[in-house]
Amino acid sequence: MSAPRLNWRQAATVLVLVAATAAAAWFLRDPAPGGPALPRLLLVLPDAPEDDPAPQAVWQNAAEELGLPLEPIRASALMRQRDGGRGDALILPDTLHRRLGDALVQTLRERVRAGDRLMLVHDAGLQDVDGRYSDERSRLSDLAGVDYALYRELGTGMLREAEVQVPPQRIGLLGLPPGKLVRGAGDLPYSRHRPDPGPDGELLPVLAGYRYGRMRYASFVTRGAYDGAVLMRAPDGSLVAGERRVGAGQVLFVNLPLTRLKLATDGMLLSGFLQHFARDLAGLPQLSPMPDGIGAVVMNWHIDDRKALPALERAAELGAFERGLGPFSIHLTVGPDVDQPGDGRGMDLAGNPQAQDWVRRLAAQGHEIGSHGGWIHNWFGTHVGTIEREAAAAMIDRNSLLLSQVSGRPVREYSAPVGNHPAWVTGWLRQREIRSYYFTGDTGMAPTRSFQDGLRPRPDIWSYPVLSFGIHASFEEARASGAPEQVVADWLDEVSDFCADQGTLRLVYFHPFGLVMYPQAFREWLAHSRALTEAGRLRWTTMDQYSRFANRRLHTVWSVRAEGSQWLLQARHPESLEGMTWLLPVARFPQPPVLLSGSAQIERQGAAWRVRAGRGIALQLRLAPEAVVPALPADPGPDATAPAPTPTLTPSSAPSPASAASTPT
């Protein structure tokens, strides 16, 4: 009898699972007899292969981007294990686990009470294996800490869409960037500079989105007092996210469909909760997404037509192109038209000496010259999704070719006019060796591999989500809404502070004529960012520069394994580890790591040891873990700026020393 054939989705699922399991096994290995337990980050999957591999890929992609050692495990394998309670971090994702057997529910209860951590997401366990709802409440309500999925009481009304409020002291904990929250009737971005007074809950910041305004997310109505730390809530008081102690373990309950949101290009929340769970609750090592672990900002200029040229001159007068600033990502639409073929309102780079001079000047200063769509800015942005793909691709080609001819460099970045970026464009860009594109989906995130139309992204092409100013993204929109200059100045400064403090990257975009509407805010931002860069806490980068690093980083292979009463961190790269950086929680590793071989700088930064690799293809460190990692307090407390790093440490026992009003686009 021949073996049954798998369809393409089943085959893809098996390949994803095999590859991910092999990779994860390299990350964290079982302890030697008598050695310290090695907590694992486990994605709990159903036993039956998934028809669609995308939901699992969502989590594995996110963990890879964050540098976290995620290991998939089937439910039956988890139940067979006898080592629960050693501090493992279990993720029970939404979408994949709507149906859950009673045996797995009991296993999760036992493991958490014995000391494991659980991230319980939205509809996981909503039904039993036969697809039936529990009459009273979800069977996992005792772990979540509130009653939810109240089918008998509310029927289908147990799930509804509502705004999401975030207590100000939780914003930094979840990695929510400036501008992602609004407060007050005017929907201005929430700012730490303006802590609006008011009764508790009345003026809590609310999640917002570019073009969407105040976001409404699907969450379950909850009942009962919550005995943990509230991270998010709905206006009616229902718990949207919270963390609490259960026995010797902890549960992070996220009452949001994180998987489905990421598949719909809204991945910021999944990324933020995953990092918080693995880093703060489980205390796991992390390979920083950033070179040297230092945060960065991409300033992305969109130059649509000839009327932007005088504004570029004004921006230069404001100091935008002074020595020591940049490089920036500067994208241009260069055809002779704007709204319709033949209207003559475009830049006309081929026949405009002033525009040609600007392109050559900016390229000579080291800025990245990218293509802003296809030749006719507004017409292309409106019609790219309806005209023949070959015609649209020819317009992008034409735009890119002229830019390359004038700048003398290949085009390596792309941004879509009017933000209109059909999924096919991503594959087309990759075929032309372009690995970076501006994106209006996944708003507020660091660079990511975006899922579009439910399609799994290619592994090496990165989208750069725009960081919005509340419900706006361009400065001309902010001006039209009446935003005061000081509010804009505060937001810009907070963006740079956020990237520096969190060790992450965000993209802010401008049209030149919108930027000069706020000249003082722009000057202050440049000065503030310069101070951060001179202090070694922030960098300017381009989309292409970061994508090249991010793709090189994906080839880093590293592991943490037990050796006696200590652990060894080992890392290799086929070319060079230079710039790769590990963040090791001080709560788990109270003593500084000891460099055994290779080249690295080791320093304390905030709540982590930062290990920055130097040149060489291999690195080995000895880590001394705490016997028991302290549990996170029920109330993590208000946000705090990370303290300045301590001087570089050179472990004396190491055999080698540490080295040192326009349409928004």
KEVOVO-654565 format. One record per residue (C-alpha): residue number from 1; residue in three letters; x, y, z. Coordinates in steps of 0.25 Angstrom, whole numbers. Layout:
BEGIN
R   k   r    px    py    pz
R NUM ala     X     Y     Z
...
END
This chain:
BEGIN
R   k   r    px    py    pz
R   1 met     0     0     0
R   2 ser     6    13    -4
R   3 ala     8    25     6
R   4 pro    -3    35     5
R   5 arg     0    48    -2
R   6 leu     1    62     5
R   7 asn    -5    74    -2
R   8 trp     4    86    -4
R   9 arg    -1    92     9
R  10 gln     2    80    17
R  11 ala    15    78    11
R  12 ala    19    92    14
R  13 thr    14    90    29
R  14 val    23    78    30
R  15 leu    35    85    25
R  16 val    33    97    33
R  17 leu    32    89    46
R  18 val    44    80    43
R  19 ala    53    92    39
R  20 ala    48   100    51
R  21 thr    50    88    61
R  22 ala    64    86    56
R  23 ala    68   101    58
R  24 ala    61   102    71
R  25 ala    69    89    76
R  26 trp    81    97    74
R  27 phe    77   109    82
R  28 leu    74   103    95
R  29 arg    79    89    99
R  30 asp    75    80   111
R  31 pro    83    81   124
R  32 ala    94    71   128
R  33 pro    90    62   139
R  34 gly    90    71   152
R  35 gly    92    84   144
R  36 pro    83    96   143
R  37 ala    70    95   136
R  38 leu    69   102   122
R  39 pro    56   109   120
R  40 arg    50   107   106
R  41 leu    41   116    98
R  42 leu    31   106    93
R  43 leu    20   108    83
R  44 val     9    98    86
R  45 leu     3    92    73
R  46 pro    -9    83    71
R  47 asp    -5    69    67
R  48 ala   -12    69    54
R  49 pro    -4    76    43
R  50 glu   -10    89    39
R  51 asp   -16    91    26
R  52 asp   -10   105    25
R  53 pro     4   107    30
R  54 ala     3   122    31
R  55 pro    -2   123    45
R  56 gln    10   115    50
R  57 ala    20   123    41
R  58 val    14   136    47
R  59 trp    20   132    61
R  60 gln    33   126    56
R  61 asn    36   138    47
R  62 ala    33   148    59
R  63 ala    42   140    68
R  64 glu    53   140    57
R  65 glu    52   155    55
R  66 leu    53   157    70
R  67 gly    65   147    72
R  68 leu    57   138    81
R  69 pro    59   123    82
R  70 leu    45   118    79
R  71 glu    43   103    78
R  72 pro    30    97    73
R  73 ile    24    85    80
R  74 arg    12    76    78
R  75 ala     2    76    89
R  76 ser     3    61    91
R  77 ala    19    62    92
R  78 leu    16    73   103
R  79 met     7    64   111
R  80 arg    17    53   110
R  81 gln    28    61   116
R  82 arg    31    59   131
R  83 asp    40    72   133
R  84 gly    29    82   135
R  85 gly    31    93   145
R  86 arg    46    97   141
R  87 gly    42   110   136
R  88 asp    38   107   122
R  89 ala    30   118   114
R  90 leu    18   112   107
R  91 ile    11   119    96
R  92 leu    -4   115    93
R  93 pro    -7   123    81
R  94 asp   -20   127    76
R  95 thr   -26   122    62
R  96 leu   -18   109    63
R  97 his   -24   104    77
R  98 arg   -39   107    77
R  99 arg   -41    93    80
R 100 leu   -34    87    92
R 101 gly   -35    74    99
R 102 asp   -37    73   114
R 103 ala   -24    65   116
R 104 leu   -16    77   110
R 105 val   -24    87   119
R 106 gln   -20    79   131
R 107 thr    -6    78   127
R 108 leu    -5    93   125
R 109 arg   -11    95   139
R 110 glu    -1    86   145
R 111 arg    11    92   138
R 112 val     8   106   141
R 113 arg     5   103   156
R 114 ala    19    96   157
R 115 gly    26   108   151
R 116 asp    25   109   136
R 117 arg    20   122   129
R 118 leu     8   122   120
R 119 met     4   132   109
R 120 leu   -11   129   107
R 121 val   -16   136    94
R 122 his   -30   140    91
R 123 asp   -38   128    86
R 124 ala   -29   117    89
R 125 gly   -37   106    96
R 126 leu   -50   112    93
R 127 gln   -56    99    89
R 128 asp   -54    84    93
R 129 val   -49    74    83
R 130 asp   -64    72    78
R 131 gly   -65    87    75
R 132 arg   -74    90    87
R 133 tyr   -74   103    95
R 134 ser   -74   102   110
R 135 asp   -87   107   115
R 136 glu   -82   116   127
R 137 arg   -68   121   123
R 138 ser   -55   117   116
R 139 arg   -49   105   123
R 140 leu   -36   113   123
R 141 ser   -42   124   131
R 142 asp   -36   120   144
R 143 leu   -22   122   138
R 144 ala   -26   135   131
R 145 gly   -31   141   144
R 146 val   -44   145   139
R 147 asp   -57   139   133
R 148 tyr   -58   140   118
R 149 ala   -64   133   106
R 150 leu   -78   135   113
R 151 tyr   -86   127   103
R 152 arg   -98   124   112
R 153 glu   -99   138   117
R 154 leu   -96   146   104
R 155 gly   -97   136    92
R 156 thr   -89   141    80
R 157 gly   -89   155    88
R 158 met   -78   149    96
R 159 leu   -68   154    86
R 160 arg   -69   168    81
R 161 glu   -60   180    75
R 162 ala   -55   190    85
R 163 glu   -45   201    87
R 164 val   -32   197    95
R 165 gln   -27   205   106
R 166 val   -13   204   111
R 167 pro    -9   209   125
R 168 pro     3   219   123
R 169 gln    12   211   132
R 170 arg    11   199   123
R 171 ile    14   206   109
R 172 gly    29   204   110
R 173 leu    28   189   115
R 174 leu    20   185   103
R 175 gly    29   193    93
R 176 leu    18   202    88
R 177 pro    25   214    80
R 178 pro    22   228    81
R 179 gly    10   232    73
R 180 lys     3   218    74
R 181 leu    -6   223    85
R 182 val   -16   235    85
R 183 arg   -23   242    96
R 184 gly   -33   253    97
R 185 ala   -44   258    88
R 186 gly   -34   263    78
R 187 asp   -27   250    76
R 188 leu   -13   256    78
R 189 pro    -2   245    81
R 190 tyr    -1   242    95
R 191 ser    12   248   101
R 192 arg    20   246   114
R 193 his    21   261   113
R 194 arg     6   263   114
R 195 pro     1   254   125
R 196 asp   -14   259   124
R 197 pro   -21   259   137
R 198 gly   -34   252   139
R 199 pro   -41   241   147
R 200 asp   -34   227   146
R 201 gly   -39   221   132
R 202 glu   -45   234   127
R 203 leu   -33   238   119
R 204 leu   -25   225   117
R 205 pro   -17   225   104
R 206 val   -24   217    93
R 207 leu   -18   209    82
R 208 ala   -19   216    68
R 209 gly   -15   214    54
R 210 tyr   -11   222    42
R 211 arg   -23   225    34
R 212 tyr   -32   216    43
R 213 gly   -33   226    55
R 214 arg   -36   219    68
R 215 met   -34   204    66
R 216 arg   -45   194    70
R 217 tyr   -40   180    73
R 218 ala   -48   167    75
R 219 ser   -47   163    89
R 220 phe   -56   155    99
R 221 val   -65   162   109
R 222 thr   -59   158   123
R 223 arg   -65   157   137
R 224 gly   -59   157   151
R 225 ala   -48   164   158
R 226 tyr   -34   162   153
R 227 asp   -23   159   163
R 228 gly   -11   162   154
R 229 ala    -5   174   146
R 230 val   -14   180   136
R 231 leu    -6   183   123
R 232 met   -18   186   114
R 233 arg   -33   188   116
R 234 ala   -46   191   108
R 235 pro   -54   204   112
R 236 asp   -65   195   119
R 237 gly   -54   190   128
R 238 ser   -52   176   122
R 239 leu   -38   171   122
R 240 val   -31   171   109
R 241 ala   -17   167   114
R 242 gly   -11   164   128
R 243 glu    -1   156   135
R 244 arg    -2   149   148
R 245 arg     4   138   157
R 246 val    -2   124   157
R 247 gly     4   115   168
R 248 ala    19   116   165
R 249 gly    17   120   151
R 250 gln    11   132   143
R 251 val     1   134   132
R 252 leu     1   145   122
R 253 phe   -14   146   116
R 254 val   -15   153   103
R 255 asn   -30   155    99
R 256 leu   -26   159    85
R 257 pro   -25   150    72
R 258 leu   -11   153    70
R 259 thr    -9   142    59
R 260 arg   -20   147    51
R 261 leu   -16   162    53
R 262 lys    -2   159    47
R 263 leu    -7   151    35
R 264 ala   -15   164    33
R 265 thr    -3   173    33
R 266 asp    -4   177    48
R 267 gly     7   170    54
R 268 met    12   180    65
R 269 leu     4   174    76
R 270 leu     9   160    74
R 271 ser    23   165    73
R 272 gly    22   173    86
R 273 phe    15   163    94
R 274 leu    24   152    90
R 275 gln    37   160    93
R 276 his    31   163   107
R 277 phe    27   149   110
R 278 ala    41   143   106
R 279 arg    50   154   111
R 280 asp    43   159   123
R 281 leu    35   148   129
R 282 ala    44   136   124
R 283 gly    57   143   125
R 284 leu    62   137   112
R 285 pro    75   141   104
R 286 gln    72   149    92
R 287 leu    80   152    79
R 288 ser    78   167    77
R 289 pro    71   171    64
R 290 met    81   183    63
R 291 pro    95   184    59
R 292 asp   103   185    73
R 293 gly    90   186    80
R 294 ile    89   201    77
R 295 gly    75   207    73
R 296 ala    74   214    60
R 297 val    64   223    52
R 298 val    61   223    37
R 299 met    57   236    32
R 300 asn    50   233    19
R 301 trp    47   245     9
R 302 his    37   244    -1
R 303 ile    39   254   -13
R 304 asp    27   253   -22
R 305 asp    29   264   -32
R 306 arg    36   277   -36
R 307 lys    29   286   -25
R 308 ala    37   278   -14
R 309 leu    50   284   -19
R 310 pro    49   298   -13
R 311 ala    45   291     0
R 312 leu    58   283    -1
R 313 glu    65   296    -1
R 314 arg    58   300    11
R 315 ala    61   287    18
R 316 ala    76   289    15
R 317 glu    75   303    21
R 318 leu    69   296    34
R 319 gly    82   287    35
R 320 ala    76   274    29
R 321 phe    88   271    21
R 322 glu    99   276    30
R 323 arg   112   267    33
R 324 gly   109   256    43
R 325 leu    94   255    40
R 326 gly    89   243    32
R 327 pro    90   235    24
R 328 phe    75   236    20
R 329 ser    66   228    10
R 330 ile    61   238     0
R 331 his    51   233   -11
R 332 leu    47   240   -23
R 333 thr    36   240   -34
R 334 val    43   245   -46
R 335 gly    34   245   -58
R 336 pro    28   258   -65
R 337 asp    14   256   -60
R 338 val     7   255   -46
R 339 asp    -8   253   -47
R 340 gln   -10   249   -62
R 341 pro    -1   246   -73
R 342 gly     2   259   -80
R 343 asp    -1   268   -69
R 344 gly    14   273   -68
R 345 arg    14   275   -53
R 346 gly    24   264   -50
R 347 met    39   266   -47
R 348 asp    43   262   -61
R 349 leu    57   258   -56
R 350 ala    62   255   -70
R 351 gly    60   269   -74
R 352 asn    61   277   -61
R 353 pro    76   281   -57
R 354 gln    72   285   -43
R 355 ala    66   272   -40
R 356 gln    78   265   -46
R 357 asp    87   273   -37
R 358 trp    79   269   -25
R 359 val    80   254   -28
R 360 arg    95   255   -30
R 361 arg    97   263   -18
R 362 leu    89   254    -9
R 363 ala    96   242   -14
R 364 ala   110   248   -13
R 365 gln   106   251     2
R 366 gly   104   236     4
R 367 his    88   236     5
R 368 glu    81   224    -2
R 369 ile    73   228   -14
R 370 gly    61   220   -15
R 371 ser    49   219   -25
R 372 his    36   225   -21
R 373 gly    27   216   -29
R 374 gly    25   217   -44
R 375 trp    27   230   -52
R 376 ile    14   237   -50
R 377 his    12   238   -35
R 378 asn    -3   240   -32
R 379 trp    -8   233   -45
R 380 phe     1   221   -42
R 381 gly    -3   221   -27
R 382 thr   -18   221   -31
R 383 his   -17   210   -42
R 384 val    -6   201   -39
R 385 gly   -16   190   -33
R 386 thr   -25   191   -46
R 387 ile   -16   192   -58
R 388 glu    -8   180   -64
R 389 arg     4   176   -55
R 390 glu    13   177   -67
R 391 ala     9   191   -70
R 392 ala    11   195   -55
R 393 ala    24   188   -54
R 394 ala    29   195   -66
R 395 met    26   208   -60
R 396 ile    34   205   -47
R 397 asp    45   200   -56
R 398 arg    45   213   -64
R 399 asn    46   221   -51
R 400 ser    57   213   -45
R 401 leu    65   213   -58
R 402 leu    66   228   -59
R 403 leu    69   229   -44
R 404 ser    81   220   -46
R 405 gln    86   227   -58
R 406 val    86   240   -51
R 407 ser    91   236   -38
R 408 gly   101   226   -43
R 409 arg    96   215   -33
R 410 pro    86   204   -34
R 411 val    73   206   -27
R 412 arg    72   197   -15
R 413 glu    59   203    -8
R 414 tyr    45   205   -12
R 415 ser    32   212    -6
R 416 ala    18   212   -12
R 417 pro    11   225   -15
R 418 val    -1   227    -7
R 419 gly     3   214     1
R 420 asn    -3   205   -10
R 421 his     6   193   -10
R 422 pro    -1   180   -16
R 423 ala     5   167   -11
R 424 trp    11   164   -25
R 425 val    20   176   -24
R 426 thr    28   170   -13
R 427 gly    32   158   -21
R 428 trp    35   167   -33
R 429 leu    44   176   -25
R 430 arg    52   163   -20
R 431 gln    54   159   -34
R 432 arg    62   172   -36
R 433 glu    70   170   -24
R 434 ile    62   181   -16
R 435 arg    61   176    -1
R 436 ser    54   188     5
R 437 tyr    41   195     4
R 438 tyr    33   205    11
R 439 phe    19   200    16
R 440 thr     6   205    22
R 441 gly     3   192    28
R 442 asp     8   187    41
R 443 thr     8   201    46
R 444 gly    18   205    57
R 445 met    26   192    56
R 446 ala    41   190    54
R 447 pro    45   185    40
R 448 thr    38   172    38
R 449 arg    34   161    27
R 450 ser    20   165    25
R 451 phe     9   155    21
R 452 gln     0   160    10
R 453 asp   -12   154     5
R 454 gly   -10   142    14
R 455 leu     3   139     7
R 456 arg    16   135    15
R 457 pro    27   145    12
R 458 arg    40   143     5
R 459 pro    51   141    16
R 460 asp    60   152    12
R 461 ile    51   164     7
R 462 trp    47   174    18
R 463 ser    36   184    19
R 464 tyr    38   197    27
R 465 pro    25   200    34
R 466 val    22   215    35
R 467 leu    22   221    49
R 468 ser    10   229    50
R 469 phe     7   242    58
R 470 gly    -6   238    64
R 471 ile   -15   236    53
R 472 his    -6   243    43
R 473 ala     7   240    37
R 474 ser    11   252    28
R 475 phe    13   266    34
R 476 glu     4   273    25
R 477 glu    -7   264    31
R 478 ala    -3   268    45
R 479 arg    -3   283    40
R 480 ala   -17   281    35
R 481 ser   -22   275    48
R 482 gly   -16   287    55
R 483 ala    -5   280    63
R 484 pro     4   290    70
R 485 glu    18   291    67
R 486 gln    22   287    81
R 487 val    14   274    80
R 488 val    21   270    68
R 489 ala    34   274    74
R 490 asp    31   265    86
R 491 trp    27   253    77
R 492 leu    40   254    69
R 493 asp    49   254    81
R 494 glu    41   243    87
R 495 val    43   235    75
R 496 ser    58   236    76
R 497 asp    58   233    91
R 498 phe    49   221    88
R 499 cys    59   215    78
R 500 ala    71   218    87
R 501 asp    65   212   100
R 502 gln    58   200    94
R 503 gly    70   197    84
R 504 thr    61   196    72
R 505 leu    58   203    59
R 506 arg    46   211    54
R 507 leu    44   219    41
R 508 val    38   233    40
R 509 tyr    35   239    27
R 510 phe    33   253    21
R 511 his    30   260     9
R 512 pro    40   272     9
R 513 phe    28   283     8
R 514 gly    21   276    20
R 515 leu    34   276    28
R 516 val    37   291    27
R 517 met    23   294    32
R 518 tyr    29   291    46
R 519 pro    43   297    45
R 520 gln    46   298    59
R 521 ala    42   284    63
R 522 phe    51   279    52
R 523 arg    63   287    57
R 524 glu    60   282    71
R 525 trp    59   268    66
R 526 leu    72   268    58
R 527 ala    79   274    70
R 528 his    74   264    80
R 529 ser    77   252    71
R 530 arg    91   257    68
R 531 ala    93   257    84
R 532 leu    88   243    84
R 533 thr    97   239    73
R 534 glu   109   246    79
R 535 ala   107   238    92
R 536 gly   107   225    84
R 537 arg    92   222    87
R 538 leu    86   224    74
R 539 arg    89   223    59
R 540 trp    83   228    46
R 541 thr    82   217    36
R 542 thr    75   214    22
R 543 met    66   203    19
R 544 asp    76   196    10
R 545 gln    87   197    21
R 546 tyr    78   190    31
R 547 ser    73   180    22
R 548 arg    87   175    18
R 549 phe    90   174    33
R 550 ala    77   167    36
R 551 asn    79   157    25
R 552 arg    93   154    30
R 553 arg    88   153    44
R 554 leu    79   141    40
R 555 his    91   133    37
R 556 thr    96   134    51
R 557 val    95   120    58
R 558 trp    96   120    73
R 559 ser    93   111    85
R 560 val    92   112   100
R 561 arg    95    98   107
R 562 ala    98    94   121
R 563 glu   112    90   125
R 564 gly   112    86   140
R 565 ser   106    97   148
R 566 gln   108   107   138
R 567 trp   104   110   123
R 568 leu   112   112   110
R 569 leu   107   122   100
R 570 gln   113   118    86
R 571 ala   111   125    73
R 572 arg   116   124    59
R 573 his   115   131    46
R 574 pro   120   127    32
R 575 glu   126   140    29
R 576 ser   127   149    42
R 577 leu   120   151    55
R 578 glu   124   166    55
R 579 gly   112   174    60
R 580 met   104   162    65
R 581 thr    99   165    79
R 582 trp    93   157    91
R 583 leu    85   162   102
R 584 leu    85   154   114
R 585 pro    76   157   126
R 586 val    83   161   138
R 587 ala    72   155   147
R 588 arg    76   141   141
R 589 phe    91   144   140
R 590 pro    95   153   152
R 591 gln   109   152   148
R 592 pro   116   157   136
R 593 pro   118   147   125
R 594 val   132   142   123
R 595 leu   138   142   110
R 596 leu   145   129   107
R 597 ser   148   130    92
R 598 gly   146   140    81
R 599 ser   145   155    81
R 600 ala   134   163    88
R 601 gln   131   175    97
R 602 ile   123   172   110
R 603 glu   115   183   117
R 604 arg   103   185   126
R 605 gln    92   193   120
R 606 gly    79   194   128
R 607 ala    74   180   132
R 608 ala    83   173   122
R 609 trp    97   169   119
R 610 arg   100   174   105
R 611 val   110   165    98
R 612 arg   115   171    85
R 613 ala   123   162    76
R 614 gly   135   166    69
R 615 arg   142   161    56
R 616 gly   143   146    55
R 617 ile   134   134    52
R 618 ala   132   128    65
R 619 leu   130   132    80
R 620 gln   128   125    93
R 621 leu   124   131   106
R 622 arg   122   125   120
R 623 leu   109   129   127
R 624 ala   106   127   142
R 625 pro    91   126   144
R 626 glu    83   129   156
R 627 ala    78   116   162
R 628 val    64   122   162
R 629 val    60   133   154
R 630 pro    51   143   162
R 631 ala    37   144   157
R 632 leu    32   157   152
R 633 pro    25   165   162
R 634 ala    10   166   160
R 635 asp    11   180   157
R 636 pro    24   183   149
R 637 gly    23   198   152
R 638 pro    24   210   144
R 639 asp    33   211   132
R 640 ala    47   216   134
R 641 thr    58   221   125
R 642 ala    69   210   123
R 643 pro    81   214   132
R 644 ala    94   218   124
R 645 pro   103   206   121
R 646 thr   114   203   130
R 647 pro   128   203   125
R 648 thr   133   191   116
R 649 leu   136   179   125
R 650 thr   148   170   121
R 651 pro   147   157   129
R 652 ser   161   154   135
R 653 ser   158   139   135
R 654 ala   156   139   120
R 655 pro   167   133   111
R 656 ser   166   145   101
R 657 pro   162   159   105
R 658 ala   149   166   101
R 659 ser   151   175    89
R 660 ala   148   185    91
R 661 ala    -9   274    11
R 662 ser    -4   265     0
R 663 thr    -8   251    -2
R 664 pro    -1   243     8
R 665 thr     9   233     3
END
